[in-house]
């Protein structure tokens, strides 16, 4: 299971919901939040997360370039794209950018998010 999860999401309300789910279900997991690419990279440089839940559209850059940058900083960090763009081409682009998993915001349940955090390292994300 992940010890440190970073939420990279520019929608504050959705980010708060994700945090609440993780805090309620996995209280021992440290959760950090970034509203954009710059903030996410700053966090990664000082406290590398085990898992990043990454939105594709960020106000200050895209989630795919950020995924590549985080993987360059820490290839062990697991990155799961969580997005409204659930078309196959977005999923393929996410994996090509180094993402380890892909979840649609439209169909993801709180249980699925918790399962992802619990199963880090089990190769069950794809």
Phi and psi in degrees as GROMACS dihedral restraints (atoms count N, CA, C in turn):
[ dihedral_restraints ]
;  ai    aj    ak    al  type     phi  dphi    fc
    3     4     5     6     1   -71.2    20    10
    4     5     6     7     1   142.5    20    10
    6     7     8     9     1   -98.0    20    10
    7     8     9    10     1   -25.4    20    10
    9    10    11    12     1  -138.0    20    10
   10    11    12    13     1   119.0    20    10
   12    13    14    15     1  -114.5    20    10
   13    14    15    16     1   132.3    20    10
   15    16    17    18     1  -110.8    20    10
   16    17    18    19     1   129.3    20    10
   18    19    20    21     1   -97.5    20    10
   19    20    21    22     1   118.4    20    10
   21    22    23    24     1  -111.8    20    10
   22    23    24    25     1   100.9    20    10
   24    25    26    27     1  -155.4    20    10
   25    26    27    28     1   126.1    20    10
   27    28    29    30     1   -85.2    20    10
   28    29    30    31     1   -12.1    20    10
   30    31    32    33     1   -84.2    20    10
   31    32    33    34     1   103.9    20    10
   33    34    35    36     1   -59.0    20    10
   34    35    36    37     1   -42.7    20    10
   36    37    38    39     1   -61.8    20    10
   37    38    39    40     1   -46.0    20    10
   39    40    41    42     1   -65.5    20    10
   40    41    42    43     1   -40.6    20    10
   42    43    44    45     1   -60.6    20    10
   43    44    45    46     1   -41.8    20    10
   45    46    47    48     1   -65.7    20    10
   46    47    48    49     1   -37.0    20    10
   48    49    50    51     1   -64.2    20    10
   49    50    51    52     1   -46.1    20    10
   51    52    53    54     1   -58.9    20    10
   52    53    54    55     1   -45.3    20    10
   54    55    56    57     1   -60.3    20    10
   55    56    57    58     1   -44.5    20    10
   57    58    59    60     1   -61.7    20    10
   58    59    60    61     1   -41.5    20    10
   60    61    62    63     1   -61.8    20    10
   61    62    63    64     1   -48.8    20    10
   63    64    65    66     1   -65.5    20    10
   64    65    66    67     1   -42.8    20    10
   66    67    68    69     1   -63.4    20    10
   67    68    69    70     1   -37.9    20    10
   69    70    71    72     1   -72.7    20    10
   70    71    72    73     1   -42.0    20    10
   72    73    74    75     1   -89.2    20    10
   73    74    75    76     1   -28.6    20    10
   75    76    77    78     1  -136.1    20    10
   76    77    78    79     1    70.4    20    10
   78    79    80    81     1   -63.8    20    10
   79    80    81    82     1   -19.1    20    10
   81    82    83    84     1   -84.3    20    10
   82    83    84    85     1    -7.4    20    10
   84    85    86    87     1   -85.1    20    10
   85    86    87    88     1   129.8    20    10
   87    88    89    90     1   -77.0    20    10
   88    89    90    91     1   130.7    20    10
   90    91    92    93     1  -120.1    20    10
   91    92    93    94     1   121.0    20    10
   93    94    95    96     1  -111.4    20    10
   94    95    96    97     1   157.3    20    10
   96    97    98    99     1  -127.6    20    10
   97    98    99   100     1   141.8    20    10
   99   100   101   102     1  -134.9    20    10
  100   101   102   103     1   131.2    20    10
  102   103   104   105     1   -87.7    20    10
  103   104   105   106     1    -6.2    20    10
  105   106   107   108     1  -164.2    20    10
  106   107   108   109     1  -179.6    20    10
  108   109   110   111     1   -65.8    20    10
  109   110   111   112     1   -43.7    20    10
  111   112   113   114     1   -61.4    20    10
  112   113   114   115     1   -47.3    20    10
  114   115   116   117     1   -63.6    20    10
  115   116   117   118     1   -40.2    20    10
  117   118   119   120     1   -62.7    20    10
  118   119   120   121     1   -44.7    20    10
  120   121   122   123     1   -64.8    20    10
  121   122   123   124     1   -38.2    20    10
  123   124   125   126     1   -60.8    20    10
  124   125   126   127     1   -43.5    20    10
  126   127   128   129     1   -63.3    20    10
  127   128   129   130     1   -44.5    20    10
  129   130   131   132     1   -62.8    20    10
  130   131   132   133     1   -30.3    20    10
  132   133   134   135     1   -75.2    20    10
  133   134   135   136     1   -23.0    20    10
  135   136   137   138     1  -109.2    20    10
  136   137   138   139     1   -28.2    20    10
  138   139   140   141     1  -149.8    20    10
  139   140   141   142     1    84.2    20    10
  141   142   143   144     1   -61.7    20    10
  142   143   144   145     1   123.0    20    10
  144   145   146   147     1   -77.9    20    10
  145   146   147   148     1   154.7    20    10
  147   148   149   150     1   -77.4    20    10
  148   149   150   151     1   -33.0    20    10
  150   151   152   153     1  -138.8    20    10
  151   152   153   154     1   138.1    20    10
  153   154   155   156     1  -120.8    20    10
  154   155   156   157     1   126.7    20    10
  156   157   158   159     1   -98.4    20    10
  157   158   159   160     1   110.7    20    10
  159   160   161   162     1  -113.0    20    10
  160   161   162   163     1   124.8    20    10
  162   163   164   165     1   -80.6    20    10
  163   164   165   166     1   153.3    20    10
  165   166   167   168     1   -81.9    20    10
  166   167   168   169     1   -37.6    20    10
  168   169   170   171     1  -103.4    20    10
  169   170   171   172     1   115.1    20    10
  171   172   173   174     1  -122.8    20    10
  172   173   174   175     1   149.3    20    10
  174   175   176   177     1   -60.4    20    10
  175   176   177   178     1   -33.5    20    10
  177   178   179   180     1  -111.4    20    10
  178   179   180   181     1    25.0    20    10
  180   181   182   183     1   149.6    20    10
  181   182   183   184     1   169.5    20    10
  183   184   185   186     1   -91.0    20    10
  184   185   186   187     1   154.2    20    10
  186   187   188   189     1   -68.9    20    10
  187   188   189   190     1   -27.6    20    10
  189   190   191   192     1   -71.0    20    10
  190   191   192   193     1   -48.3    20    10
  192   193   194   195     1   -62.0    20    10
  193   194   195   196     1   -36.0    20    10
  195   196   197   198     1   -65.9    20    10
  196   197   198   199     1   -37.6    20    10
  198   199   200   201     1   -58.7    20    10
  199   200   201   202     1   -46.3    20    10
  201   202   203   204     1   -61.8    20    10
  202   203   204   205     1   -41.8    20    10
  204   205   206   207     1   -64.9    20    10
  205   206   207   208     1   -42.8    20    10
  207   208   209   210     1   -65.7    20    10
  208   209   210   211     1   -40.3    20    10
  210   211   212   213     1   -63.3    20    10
  211   212   213   214     1   -32.9    20    10
  213   214   215   216     1   -68.0    20    10
  214   215   216   217     1   -36.6    20    10
  216   217   218   219     1   -72.3    20    10
  217   218   219   220     1   -38.9    20    10
  219   220   221   222     1  -151.6    20    10
  220   221   222   223     1    98.5    20    10
  222   223   224   225     1   -67.1    20    10
  223   224   225   226     1   -17.8    20    10
  225   226   227   228     1   -81.9    20    10
  226   227   228   229     1   -15.1    20    10
  228   229   230   231     1   -68.7    20    10
  229   230   231   232     1   127.9    20    10
  231   232   233   234     1   -88.0    20    10
  232   233   234   235     1   130.5    20    10
  234   235   236   237     1  -119.8    20    10
  235   236   237   238     1   123.5    20    10
  237   238   239   240     1  -116.7    20    10
  238   239   240   241     1   120.6    20    10
  240   241   242   243     1   -77.8    20    10
  241   242   243   244     1   128.7    20    10
  243   244   245   246     1  -122.5    20    10
  244   245   246   247     1   109.8    20    10
  246   247   248   249     1  -146.4    20    10
  247   248   249   250     1   159.7    20    10
  249   250   251   252     1   -78.0    20    10
  250   251   252   253     1   -18.7    20    10
  252   253   254   255     1   -86.5    20    10
  253   254   255   256     1    87.1    20    10
  255   256   257   258     1  -100.3    20    10
  256   257   258   259     1    19.7    20    10
  258   259   260   261     1   -72.2    20    10
  259   260   261   262     1   149.6    20    10
  261   262   263   264     1   -54.2    20    10
  262   263   264   265     1   -34.5    20    10
  264   265   266   267     1   -68.1    20    10
  265   266   267   268     1   -31.6    20    10
  267   268   269   270     1   -70.7    20    10
  268   269   270   271     1   -40.7    20    10
  270   271   272   273     1   -63.0    20    10
  271   272   273   274     1   -44.9    20    10
  273   274   275   276     1   -61.4    20    10
  274   275   276   277     1   -43.0    20    10
  276   277   278   279     1   -64.3    20    10
  277   278   279   280     1   -36.7    20    10
  279   280   281   282     1   -62.8    20    10
  280   281   282   283     1   -47.4    20    10
  282   283   284   285     1   -65.8    20    10
  283   284   285   286     1   -36.8    20    10
  285   286   287   288     1   -65.5    20    10
  286   287   288   289     1   -26.5    20    10
  288   289   290   291     1   -85.4    20    10
  289   290   291   292     1    -3.3    20    10
  291   292   293   294     1   108.3    20    10
  292   293   294   295     1     2.4    20    10
  294   295   296   297     1   -63.9    20    10
  295   296   297   298     1   148.9    20    10
  297   298   299   300     1  -100.2    20    10
  298   299   300   301     1   -11.1    20    10
  300   301   302   303     1  -161.9    20    10
  301   302   303   304     1   167.7    20    10
  303   304   305   306     1  -148.5    20    10
  304   305   306   307     1   124.9    20    10
  306   307   308   309     1  -131.1    20    10
  307   308   309   310     1   135.7    20    10
  309   310   311   312     1   -83.9    20    10
  310   311   312   313     1   131.0    20    10
  312   313   314   315     1   -63.3    20    10
  313   314   315   316     1   -29.9    20    10
  315   316   317   318     1   -70.0    20    10
  316   317   318   319     1   -30.7    20    10
  318   319   320   321     1  -115.0    20    10
  319   320   321   322     1    -6.0    20    10
  321   322   323   324     1   -71.9    20    10
  322   323   324   325     1   137.0    20    10
  324   325   326   327     1  -103.3    20    10
  325   326   327   328     1   160.3    20    10
  327   328   329   330     1   -54.8    20    10
  328   329   330   331     1   -37.6    20    10
  330   331   332   333     1   -62.2    20    10
  331   332   333   334     1   -37.0    20    10
  333   334   335   336     1   -67.0    20    10
  334   335   336   337     1   -40.7    20    10
  336   337   338   339     1   -62.3    20    10
  337   338   339   340     1   -45.8    20    10
  339   340   341   342     1   -63.0    20    10
  340   341   342   343     1   -40.7    20    10
  342   343   344   345     1   -59.9    20    10
  343   344   345   346     1   -41.9    20    10
  345   346   347   348     1   -60.2    20    10
  346   347   348   349     1   -46.5    20    10
  348   349   350   351     1   -64.2    20    10
  349   350   351   352     1   -41.2    20    10
  351   352   353   354     1   -68.4    20    10
  352   353   354   355     1   -31.6    20    10
  354   355   356   357     1   -97.6    20    10
  355   356   357   358     1    14.6    20    10
  357   358   359   360     1   -55.6    20    10
  358   359   360   361     1   129.4    20    10
  360   361   362   363     1    92.3    20    10
  361   362   363   364     1    -2.9    20    10
  363   364   365   366     1   -95.7    20    10
  364   365   366   367     1     2.7    20    10
  366   367   368   369     1    55.9    20    10
  367   368   369   370     1    33.9    20    10
  369   370   371   372     1  -110.9    20    10
  370   371   372   373     1    14.8    20    10
  372   373   374   375     1   -82.8    20    10
  373   374   375   376     1   -28.0    20    10
